[in-house]
Amino acid sequence: MIFKIGIIGAGAVAYGMTDAISLSGLSIKTVVSRKKNHAQRLARRIGTKKFGTDYRLLSDCNFIIIAASDASLTEIAKKTAIIAFKSNAVTIVHTSGSLSSDVLQSAKANIHTSVSIASMHPMQTFLSRSTSKKKLPVNTCFGIEGEKKALKITRQFLRRIDARAVLVSKENKSLYHIGGIMASNFVVALFYEILNLYKKLGWSEKQMLAVVTPLLNETIANMQDQGIVSSLTGPASRKDMSMIQYHYKILSKESVEIAKLYKHLTDICLKITLNKL
């Protein structure tokens, strides 16, 4: 299939997606956004001359990616329904992690062409508009669901940008998304609390990251190689309750919030230890 790609949205995910697309050798025909200057900025970055706020600009496209806020998806789908697409078949997908493709149902009312819908959520973190183009990290997965025809075309597209597709049911999509939040956002939150703890040593964020990041990387490598349960080390894995209680006593004097976090996560570690038996 020859992909004629249109992008709706100009936020962090749109930037990440357009980078992956342009660096893979595919081209983007059109960028549409709520604000013309935002669309123009993204279009210039990827060398696309067609941009603006008018959805009719997407008429030449046959694969539309909506990388916009969840709250806007229903309205955007309605706007695509009135586009006089030149192709006799168009696939429209969104990148939301929590919403299913059902939110795009109104797009299928298009009388000019046959529209199939799906969602493809990248299990990846995108910082706000990066200044330099980046390919997607190796083996980045996209959770996909939707109509059969749209899924087939979406899989083809993801192979073209060197990404992997994993099928997620509509019913379980929110759980899938929450897992991604825990794997990314919660790690940032945990490191934030570690930094607060290490500030009491007089350490900077740079010093803390230099010490702790190799530990995190090795832990991830161990989980990939040995599995999650077998990768647990430390006091909880040894059931060293005296050490755990000592740590909790010290933390309670320093920070009640970090002490609570330590206790809760230690309880989970102890539960993991039971599974090692």
Summary of the structure (lengths in Angstrom):
residues: 277
radius of gyration: 22.9
end to end distance: 52.2
largest distance: 71.5
contacts: 821
relative contact order: 0.09
helix: 56%
strand: 15%
